[in-house]
Amino acid sequence: MRMWVPLIGLLLGVLLGLALRVEIPLGFVKYTAIAVLAALDTLLGGFRAQLEGRFDLVVFTSGFLVNASVAALLAAIGDLLGVDIYLGAVIVFSMRILQNVSLIRRDLLRPFVREGPPWTPGGPQWVPQDPERRPESG
């Protein structure tokens, strides 16, 4: 159940954003893009950690806050210097998002691709309820 909380929060946030129709000033578009990428990166990283059995709420929350803050700081420094430094954060977040999606996909497909579906007799999680139904060895 804990795994679905971030996804439910994301869905509620998207629905709330669509319902409220908040207009973003042009000067904050870079910051909003970075915040969205930081949120997606954190969400997918948390989902991946949950699949791997190492999810920690403190790491999840602090990761989002620190990553978004550093990315916003880079964007602000870039605005002051007249250089689009925020593109570095966009590239890094995009790469991490794609990497997390790839690893999540592999984790979800692993039982089906390498070991067969878990509900088949040769699958990794198939445990016969009746001992007489077990295939004979040898």
N, C-alpha and C positions, 0 to 999 in steps of 0.2 A: 504493500500500500504506500510506503514511503516513497517508492520510486515514481509514483504517479502524481505526487504533490507538486513538484516543479512543473510538470506538463499541464496540470490543471491551472496552476497559477499563470503560466504563459498564455493559455487559452483565455482565461478570464481577463488578463491584461490586454490581449489583442481585441477581444470583444468590447471591453471598456473604451479602448482607444478609438475603435470604429464608431461606437455609440456617441462619444463626446465630441468627436470631430474637432480635435485640438489643432489649431494652426501653428506651425512652427515658424518662427521668424527666420529669415534667410541667414542671418548671422549665426544661428544655432544649428544649422543643418549638419555641419561637420560633427558637432558634439553629439547630436542625436544619432547619427550614423554609427559613431564609435560606441555609444551606449547600447544600441541595438546589437552590434557585433559582440560587445563584451557580454551582454546578457545571453546571447545564443551560445557563445563559447563556454560560458559558465554552466549553462543548462545541459549542453551536450557532454561536457566534462563530468558533471554530476551524474548524468544518466550512465555514462561509461563506468564511472567509479562504482555505482550501484550494481551494475552487471558483474563487475569484478569483485564485489563484496568488500570494498574498501571505502565506502562513502562516509564522509565526515561533514556534519553540518557546519562546523566552525570553518573548516577549510573551504567549503563551498561558498559560504557567505563572505569570508575574507577575500577569497579569490575574486569574486565579482567586484567587491568594493575597491580593492587595490588595483586590479586590472583596469577598471573603468576610470579610476582616478589618474593613474599614470597615462592612460591614453588621452584623457581630457587635458592633462598637463602638457603633453606633447602637442596637442592641437592648439592650445593657448600659446605656447612658445612659438609654434609655427606661425600663428597669426601675428604675433609681435614682430617676428623677423621677416614676415612676408614670404615664407617658404612653406610649402604644404608638407610639413613633417607628419601630419596625421595620416598620410598615406602609408607610412611605415607601420603604424598601428593597424590600419585596415588590412594591409597585406599579411601581417602576422596573425591577426584574428581570423582572417579567411583561411589561412593555411591550417591553423589549429582546428577550426570548425570542420574542414574537409578531412583532416586526420582523425578527429573524433568520430565523424560519421562513418569513415572507413572501418575503424576498429569496432564500433557498435555493430555495424553490418556483419563483420566477421564473427563477433561474439554470438549474434543472433542466428547466423546461418551455420555455425560450426556443427551443431548436432545433426543437421540435415545433410550437409555436404560430405563430411568426412566419415561420420559414424552411422549414418542412416537415421531415419526418423525415430524419435524416442519411443513411439508406440508399436514399432515392429519387433518381432521376436529377436532380431539381431541388434536392435537399437541399444543405446547406452543405458536407458533408464527402465527397460522392460524387466519387471520382476513378476514371475508367474505367481498367481494366488494359490493355485493348486499344485503341490509338489509333484503329483503324478503327471502333470502336463509338461514338466521340464523335458527338454530334449536329452536323449541319452548321450552320454559322452563315450568316446572311443568308438 
